[in-house]
């Protein structure tokens, strides 16, 4: 084999290796990230509507919904959570978001759950979309309780700018709140 042929093979193998490393990093080039998130969002909404029918009326009244199909939360002293989802306006995905949460204190265990934020007012949706990183606060109203029971939407609840539904829990960790949870726009 000539030296020129050998060098060409080395360069080709190097280029193919670099391409493989780039693809493995999940940078979205040629990826199916958004299609996968949308499929999970569709399945999560179908499950929520089936398990908690009163959420369908909330969805119809909402200006937008942030759907996080799978959030994984774990803690041993210090804890954290992560997930990815989509913001839907008029049943169309307009943006993708990640969710992160850090916590400290007496805690042990892990759990997974889904959650949906219902933006009931246009200003609440606008504030969420224009924020570089929106954090859920203590004033968030829950339409599905910590035990997974469906809570009726009374006048006070419907007047809240943002409502939350946390459901589909699996794991061994007590409680799931969205307080201190940060949402950031991503490109999947």
C-alpha positions as CSV (number, residue, x, y, z in Angstrom):
1,X,0.0,0.0,0.0
2,X,1.4,3.4,-0.9
3,X,2.0,6.1,1.7
4,X,-0.7,8.4,0.0
5,X,-3.4,5.6,0.2
6,X,-2.4,5.0,3.8
7,X,-2.7,8.7,4.7
8,X,-6.1,9.0,3.0
9,X,-7.4,6.0,5.0
10,X,-6.2,7.5,8.2
11,X,-7.9,10.9,7.4
12,X,-11.1,9.1,6.4
13,X,-11.1,7.0,9.6
14,X,-10.4,10.1,11.7
15,X,-13.3,12.0,10.0
16,X,-15.7,9.1,10.6
17,X,-14.6,8.9,14.2
18,X,-15.2,12.6,14.8
19,X,-18.6,12.3,13.1
20,X,-19.5,9.4,15.5
21,X,-18.4,11.3,18.5
22,X,-20.5,14.3,17.4
23,X,-23.6,12.1,16.9
24,X,-23.1,10.5,20.3
25,X,-23.1,13.9,22.0
26,X,-26.7,14.3,21.1
27,X,-26.3,17.8,19.7
28,X,-29.5,17.5,17.6
29,X,-27.8,17.3,14.2
30,X,-29.9,14.8,12.4
31,X,-31.5,13.9,15.7
32,X,-35.1,13.0,16.6
33,X,-35.1,14.8,19.9
34,X,-38.1,17.0,19.2
35,X,-40.1,14.2,17.6
36,X,-39.4,12.0,20.7
37,X,-40.4,14.8,23.1
38,X,-43.6,15.5,21.2
39,X,-44.6,11.8,21.2
40,X,-44.1,11.6,25.0
41,X,-46.1,14.8,25.4
42,X,-49.0,13.3,23.4
43,X,-48.9,10.1,25.5
44,X,-48.7,12.1,28.8
45,X,-51.7,14.3,27.9
46,X,-53.8,11.3,26.8
47,X,-53.0,9.6,30.2
48,X,-53.8,12.8,32.1
49,X,-57.2,13.2,30.4
50,X,-58.0,9.5,30.9
51,X,-57.1,9.5,34.6
52,X,-58.2,13.0,35.5
53,X,-61.1,14.0,33.2
54,X,-61.5,17.4,34.8
55,X,-58.1,18.5,33.4
56,X,-59.6,18.5,29.9
57,X,-61.7,21.6,30.8
58,X,-58.7,23.3,32.2
59,X,-56.7,22.6,29.1
60,X,-59.5,24.1,27.0
61,X,-59.5,27.3,29.1
62,X,-55.7,27.6,29.3
63,X,-53.7,30.0,27.1
64,X,-50.9,27.4,27.0
65,X,-49.7,24.2,28.7
66,X,-46.1,23.2,29.6
67,X,-46.1,19.4,29.6
68,X,-43.2,17.5,31.2
69,X,-43.7,13.8,30.4
70,X,-41.0,12.4,32.7
71,X,-39.2,14.2,35.5
72,X,-36.7,12.1,37.5
73,X,-36.0,13.3,41.0
74,X,-33.5,11.7,43.5
75,X,-32.0,12.7,46.8
76,X,-29.6,11.5,49.5
77,X,-29.0,14.6,51.6
78,X,-28.7,16.7,48.5
79,X,-31.1,16.1,45.7
80,X,-32.1,17.1,42.2
81,X,-34.5,16.6,39.4
82,X,-34.4,16.8,35.6
83,X,-36.7,16.4,32.7
84,X,-37.6,17.7,29.2
85,X,-40.9,18.7,27.7
86,X,-42.8,21.0,25.4
87,X,-44.9,24.2,25.6
88,X,-48.1,23.8,23.7
89,X,-50.3,26.7,22.6
90,X,-53.6,25.8,20.8
91,X,-52.4,22.2,20.8
92,X,-49.3,23.0,18.9
93,X,-45.8,22.8,20.2
94,X,-44.2,26.2,20.2
95,X,-41.0,25.6,22.3
96,X,-39.1,22.9,24.2
97,X,-38.0,23.2,27.8
98,X,-35.9,21.5,30.4
99,X,-36.8,21.4,34.0
100,X,-34.2,21.3,36.8
101,X,-34.5,21.4,40.6
102,X,-31.9,21.2,43.4
103,X,-32.7,20.6,47.0
104,X,-31.0,19.9,50.3
105,X,-32.0,18.6,53.7
106,X,-33.3,15.4,55.1
107,X,-34.2,13.4,52.1
108,X,-33.6,9.9,50.6
109,X,-35.1,8.1,47.7
110,X,-36.0,8.6,44.0
111,X,-39.1,9.0,42.0
112,X,-40.4,9.8,38.6
113,X,-43.5,11.7,37.7
114,X,-45.1,13.8,35.0
115,X,-46.4,17.3,35.4
116,X,-48.4,19.9,33.4
117,X,-48.5,23.6,34.0
118,X,-51.7,25.3,32.8
119,X,-51.1,29.0,32.0
120,X,-54.6,30.4,32.6
121,X,-53.8,34.0,31.7
122,X,-52.1,35.6,28.7
123,X,-49.7,37.6,31.0
124,X,-48.6,34.4,32.8
125,X,-47.9,32.7,29.5
126,X,-46.0,35.8,28.2
127,X,-44.0,36.1,31.4
128,X,-43.0,32.4,31.1
129,X,-42.0,32.6,27.5
130,X,-40.0,35.8,27.8
131,X,-38.2,34.8,31.0
132,X,-34.6,33.5,30.5
133,X,-35.3,30.9,33.3
134,X,-38.7,30.8,34.9
135,X,-39.0,29.3,38.5
136,X,-42.1,27.9,40.0
137,X,-42.9,29.5,43.3
138,X,-44.9,28.6,46.4
139,X,-48.0,30.3,45.1
140,X,-48.6,27.6,42.5
141,X,-52.1,26.1,42.7
142,X,-52.3,22.3,42.3
143,X,-55.3,20.7,40.6
144,X,-54.2,17.2,41.4
145,X,-53.2,16.7,45.0
146,X,-50.0,15.2,46.4
147,X,-51.8,11.8,46.7
148,X,-52.9,11.9,43.1
149,X,-56.5,12.6,43.9
150,X,-58.4,14.8,41.5
151,X,-59.3,18.2,43.0
152,X,-62.3,20.1,41.8
153,X,-61.5,23.4,40.1
154,X,-63.3,26.0,42.3
155,X,-63.5,29.7,41.6
156,X,-60.3,30.5,43.5
157,X,-58.3,27.8,41.6
158,X,-59.6,28.9,38.2
159,X,-58.6,32.5,39.0
160,X,-54.9,31.5,39.6
161,X,-52.6,32.5,36.7
162,X,-50.7,29.1,36.7
163,X,-52.1,25.8,37.7
164,X,-50.2,22.5,38.1
165,X,-51.0,18.9,37.8
166,X,-48.4,16.4,39.1
167,X,-49.3,12.7,38.4
168,X,-48.0,9.3,37.4
169,X,-45.6,8.9,40.3
170,X,-43.4,5.9,40.6
171,X,-40.6,5.4,43.1
172,X,-39.8,5.6,46.8
173,X,-39.7,9.3,47.7
174,X,-42.3,11.2,49.8
175,X,-44.0,14.2,48.2
176,X,-43.4,16.1,44.9
177,X,-43.7,19.8,44.7
178,X,-42.7,22.1,42.0
179,X,-41.6,24.9,44.3
180,X,-38.0,25.9,43.4
181,X,-38.2,24.2,40.0
182,X,-36.6,26.1,37.1
183,X,-37.7,25.8,33.5
184,X,-35.3,26.8,30.7
185,X,-35.9,26.9,26.9
186,X,-33.9,24.2,25.0
187,X,-33.3,23.1,21.4
188,X,-33.6,19.3,21.4
